Amino acid sequence: MKLVVIFALICVSFATQTKSVSQKAADLGFKTFDHDFKSFKITHNKQYSTAEEEEQRKVNFLHTLQVIAQHNEGFKRGLETHEMGVNQFAVLSDAEYQSMFVMPDPTVKKPEPADAYIAEPEALSSVPQSLDWRQKGKVTPVKNQGGCGSCWAFSVIGGIESAYAVKQNKNNLDLSEEQLVDCMNSKCGGQWIYDGYKYVIAHGVENEAQYPYSAGSGHYNQCQEKASAPHTHIKGYKSLGKGISESHPLATDQEIMAAIEANGPISMMFNANGDAFRNYKTGVITQNDMGWTGSHAVVIVGWGTEGGHDYWIIKNSWGATWGDHGYFKMVRGQNLRHVNEYLYFPDL
């Protein structure tokens, strides 16, 4: 009898250890897990070469669902200020997500000094309560950098496209991020925003149709800039905060808002590490992370107030299915995640 009991316990233990991810998901209350995972693969065109990889992706997917469910319960109860949702990163491990961030760490590689934007006192005192350049048709569609560490190129090009829309009423520019990726040294390995602006000052940039983006898979090409093709040019760029110099104070919210009102959306580098940003869907991010392990470049297109929280409206480069149609809101007034430190915009 004792041997039978021991054998039974061993069998139960083994069965528990070998329980499938789908069974674990059902036990945790995710009754449609298999359907949801299949839908995810279809939506994001995911295929896995081995059963082992598919099973690991399921493990990651289940973990993401748990993180989202726990957070959104707090959101429903008014304990969180933003909602999470499933996006293309739901099957990544933490290490894989972290590997996407290849922007320079300013604590290691110091930025070069740059020309400062100095707002007039009356401009600082007269900024509106809210501004959204999207509503004025001055922000180009959200793009997707894919698996290349090229956020800096999308930030630079997004800034230039909007500057021409605001300053010269050219609302339909679609410029080439791929040219910057191919023709600058870092390729998919990250780059200071200002280096991208310096490249455009020296070379100009072709249209997307002439030089389309192809680095989304993480692979880039040799530089194929065509001197005979039409180019868009800028004559310089301006900086705010520590983008001016490492010893310069942080840019104030008023300075940033005055710059955006006068010149249009501006490029910015911040820390995008952690689940708050990775799984963002809607609302205002208030969760801070002042490290630089997730350096990421984006474009601030405006500001406003929601639920008692003042926020920035920020354009990302992870496609229109990520976040709030490709955008996110982040609380202002706190230098959250370094948002008031490294900011740049083109001078036409």
Summary of the structure (lengths in Angstrom):
residues: 348
radius of gyration: 22.9
end to end distance: 87.2
largest distance: 90.0
contacts: 1101
relative contact order: 0.16
helix: 38%
strand: 18%
